[in-house]
Amino acid sequence: MEASVEVFPFYRIAYVRHTGPYGSAQVQAMKQLKRWAREKGLLTESAILFGIPLDDPQTTPPEKCRYDACIVLAKEEPIDDAVCEGELVGGDYVVFKIRHSAEAIQNAWADVFSAVRRMGYRVDDRPDLEKYAGDLIVRDLCEICVPIKPV
């Protein structure tokens, strides 16, 4: 896995939340978000989307796992009742570029935390992110982003 350290800015986001087992329902949440974003003219080549698994499925019962499908919004972009509004505070992340397939993403999640420790970083308590952006999507890639803090 190709990895780098990046500093993410503060992001204002719109999101759709799925609560339940991780898996195919996450795809549905992302489709719902994309449908909304397309209707608003936000799903452009420069759009940044995130998938945010908010719970560890090893310690949280499957029916209580939360996943947010998100799109970055401009400060002035209005939203409506079809989505929720939130923010990502940003900060330092180890970013792993991977193939955009269910198998590759699942395998990467199994390896990223040990890879972060091998790189000499500690995982922060901010949410982990799956990042999808225009240029990556065209190349069939995505990024898994693990928040880090100083050792």
N, C-alpha and C positions, 0 to 999 in steps of 0.2 A: 504494500500500500504506500502510495506517495503521500508524504505528510509535510506540513509547514505550519508555522505559527503566524496567526493573523490577529489584528486588533479590529473587532467589530464596533461600529458606532452604535449609538442609541437608535432604535428603529421603532416607529409607530406602526402597528400592524392591525389588520383585520383578520379574524380567525373564525373557523368553524370547529367546534369541539365534538369529538366522539368519545363516549365512555363505554368501555367494554373491552373484550379481548383484543389485543393487537392482532393485525392481520388484514384481511380483505376489507374490513369496515373502514380502515384508514384510507384506503383508496377511494371509497365512497365520500368520505369527508373532503378529500382533496378535490374530487370531481365537483362536489357542491360548491366549494370555494371558487374553483376555476370558473364555473358557470356564472356565479355572481360577479367575479372580476371581469369576465368577458363582457357581460351586459353593461358594466360601468366603464368599459374601455381601458381597463387597467392591465389586462393580460397581454402585454407587449413583449418585444424581444428583450427589453431592459428590465422586465419585472423580476423581482427576487421573491421566491417562495420558500417557506420553511415548513417542515414537519417537525413537531415537537412532542416526543413521547415524554409525558410528565411523571410517569411512575415506573419503577423497576418491576417487571413482571415476575421476578424471582421472589419479591417480598410483598407484592400487592396482589390481592385476589384478581383474577382476570376480569371479572365483572366491574371492578373499580378502577381499572387502568384508564387513564385519560390521554388523549392524543389531540393536539391542535394542528389543523392545517391552516397555514398563515400566508398572507401576502403583505409585503412592505407598502406602506402608504405615505404619500407626501403629507406634510403638516396640515395643509388646507383641504385635503380630500375628504368629502363628506361620506358618512356611512349610513346604513339604514338597519332596520330590525332583522334583516336576513343574516347578519354576521355580528360578531362581538368585536369590540375594540380593545386593544391591549398594547403592551410595549415590551421590547427586548432591550435590556439595559446596556448590552454590549460588553466589551472587555476583551481579554486575551483568550484565544481558542487555539487548540491544535486542530488543524483541518486535514482530514484524510480524503483524498480524491479517489473515488471508486466507480466501478461500473454501476449503472442504474438498472439493477435487476433485483427481484425479491431475494434471490439466493445470495448475491454479492452483498446486499445490505445486511442480511441476517448474519452472514459470516463476519462481516466487518464489525458489527456490534459485539460479537464474541471476542474480538481481538483488540479493540481500540483502547480500552482502559489499561490493559497491561502495556500496550505500546506507549501510552502517555507516561506511565511510570518509568519505563525503560529510557525514555527521552529525558528523564530527570525532573518532570513536573508533577504537581499534585492536582487532582481533579477538584474543581471548585463546585459549590452547591447550586450554581445557576443551571438552568436546563440545558441538556444536550440538544443538538439541533441536527436535522437533515436539511441541507440547503440545495435548492434547485434554482438555477438561473439560466437565462437564455442560451448563452454560449455553451454551458455544460450540457444542457438538455439536447442540443443539436448533436453533440458528440457522444450522447448516450452515457453521460456521467452525472454524478451527484457528489455532494460532500457531506461527510459526517463531521460535525464540529463539537469538540469536547472542551468545555470551559476549564481554564487552568488558573492557578494562583501561584504566587511565588513560593519557592521551597523554603 
